[in-house]
Structure formats: C-alpha cells, structure tokens
Amino acid sequence: MEDGTSEFPGYCGDTGGDYDVLQWDTRVDCEVRQILDRVADKWSLLAIALLDKRSLRFTELRRMIDGVSQRMLTRTLRHLERDGLVSRTVHPTVPPRVDYALTPLGATLHETIRTLVTWTEGHQNEIAAARAAYDVRVAAEQRATADEAAKREAIARDVLTAGR
C-alpha cells in the first residue's frame, strides 16, 4: 500500500487543520457529498425526524409528511435503508405490514438534525431580518437600474428628435 493511502474504501482523510470542502468532489472514492445530499434532502429529514420517537408504517409516514408522493417516499426510505439509517420490517400479514424505524446510526443523525433545527429556531428572527434587508436593497437597486435606463432612453429620444 502506498504511503498516505487509506485501506478503507471511501475514506476521505481527516477534517483537521487543512480541511477543504472543495475536495468533496475531487477525492477518489469519497462519498461525503453523496451522503450529505441524501441525508439533507427535505424528505429524508422529515422521515428521520418522524421516526425518532417510534417506528411507523409506510402509510403513517405518508400521511404525516405533507406533499410527499408515494413514489418519492418509497425511494427516500429505500435510500435511507441502504445507508443504514432506517430499518424496514415486513410482517407476514394480509395485506403485508411494513414498519420503518431508525437504526442506532440513524438516531445519531437525528441528534445532529435536532441541533440544526434548534440553531434555526434560535436564529430565525435574525434570518428574517437579513432577508427583509436584502429584499429592500435589491428592490432599491432594481429601481435605480430602471431609473437609469429610463434616463438613457430619454436622452436617446432627445438626440433623435433634435437630429431631425
């Protein structure tokens, strides 16, 4: 094995002092970006949050997650199961009953999600204020641009009419 080469597939190196987020896309066999895309999508976040308290049947999850289609929920749960975050239990009944639950790994992810939600709740007023200030600034810039274009247009019209 070459010096500095990890024996673990998908190992992305440490995230210490020289941590570079841009390396997520360039390091061979690094799945950080793919995993983040998966666990950070809105359907995954909602499913993980709902499964924190107890296992749920597919139909219960679908009812509780507003706007998710059956196909999208199925895909989301399959991905989460493949990643080891959710377990799927099929009960041999008619019709078959399928329950989903967080695995221990999924529970650790939920703790992280909860921290993010807590941060968001604590900073939502600051974010709302920043958004409002941004919207005011952009609207003022658009008005200034429109006023400048109108002035140029008026000057061009004056030049054309004076030349006749």
N, C-alpha and C positions, 0 to 999 in steps of 0.2 A: 504494500500500500504506500502511496506517495506521502511524503511529509506534508502535514496540514490537511490531509484528506480524511473526512469522516467516514467511518464504516457504516453509518446509519443512512439509509436512503431518505431523501427529503430533508436531511439536516441542513439548516441554513446558517449555521455559525451562531456565535453569541450575539447578543444585542447590547453589548457593553459600550465602551467609550467611542468606538468608531462605527456605531450603528448608523446605517444608511438605508432609509426607507426605499430609495430608488433601486436598491439591489433586489427587491422582491421580484421584480420582473426579469432580472438578468441572471440570477444564480441558478445553475443547472439543478433540476430536481427539487427546487424549493417550492413548496405548496402554500406558503403563507398567504399570498394574495388570493388564491383559490379558496382557501378555508375562510378567510375574512369575508370574501364576497358571499359565501354560503351562509355563514352564521349571522351576518349583519343585514341580510335582507329582511324586509318587514314581515313576511310570513313566518320565517324561521324565528325571529324574535318573539312574535306573538305566540307561536306554538310552544316555544321553550318557557315563556312566562306562564302560560296556562297550565303546563304540565308540572310546574314546580310544586303545587300543592297535592296533586293526586294524579293517578292515571285516568285517562279519558278515552272514551270510544271515539272512533272517527267522526260519527255523526254529531257527537257533543262538541268536538273541536270545530267542526264546520259551522255549527250554529253559533258558537262563541266568537269566531273570527269573522267579523263583518267584511263582506266583499270578496272573500276568497272563493274561487271556483273549486269544484270537486277535483278537477284535474290538477290544479296548482297545489292544493293541499296534499294530494297524493304524492306528487313529485317532491314537495318540501319534506314530507315525513320520510320518504324513501331516502332522500339525501341525508337527512339527519340520522337515520338509522345506519346508513352506510358509514357515516363518520363516527359512529359510536356514541352519539349524543342522546339518542332515543331508542328505546327497546319496543319491539312490536310483539304482542302476544295474541295468537289466534286461538279462540276457544271453539272446540268442535261441537257447535250447536247449529240448529237450523232456524233462521239463517245464521251464517258464521258471525261470531262476535269478535271484533278486533280491538284490543286495548293498546294504547300507547302510553309510555312512561319515560321520564328522564332516567338516564343511566347515571352512575356516580360522576362520570366525566361531564355529562350534560348539566348536572347540578352545580358543578364548579363554574361552568359557563354562565349559568343563571345568576350566580353571585356577582359575576362581573357585569352582567347586564343590569342587575339591580343597582349597582354602583353608578353606572352610566345614567340610569333613569333618575336616581337621587341627585346627581350632578345637574341634570337637565331641569329638574323641578326647582332646584336652588338658584338656577341662573336664568330661568325663563323670562323674568322681568327685564333683566339686562339685555337679553337677546331680542326681546320685543322692542325695547328702546333703540337698540342698534339698527334693527330692521326699519323702524319708523324714520330714524335719522337718514338712513341710506335712501329710502324711498323719496324723502323730501329733497335730498341732494340730487338724486337722479332726475327727478321732475324739474328741478331748477335748471339743471344742465340741459335738459331737452328743450325747455322754454327758451333758454339763451341761444341754443343752436338754431331753433326755429326763428327767433327774432333776427339773428344774424343772417340767416338765409333770406328772410323777407326783406331786409335792408339791401342785400346784394341784388335781389330781384328788382327792387325799386330803382336802384342805381342803373341797372342794366336797361330797364324800361325807359328811364330818363335819357340815357345815352342814345337809345334807338330813336326816340321821338325827337330829340334835338338834331339828330343827323338827317332828318327828312326834309 
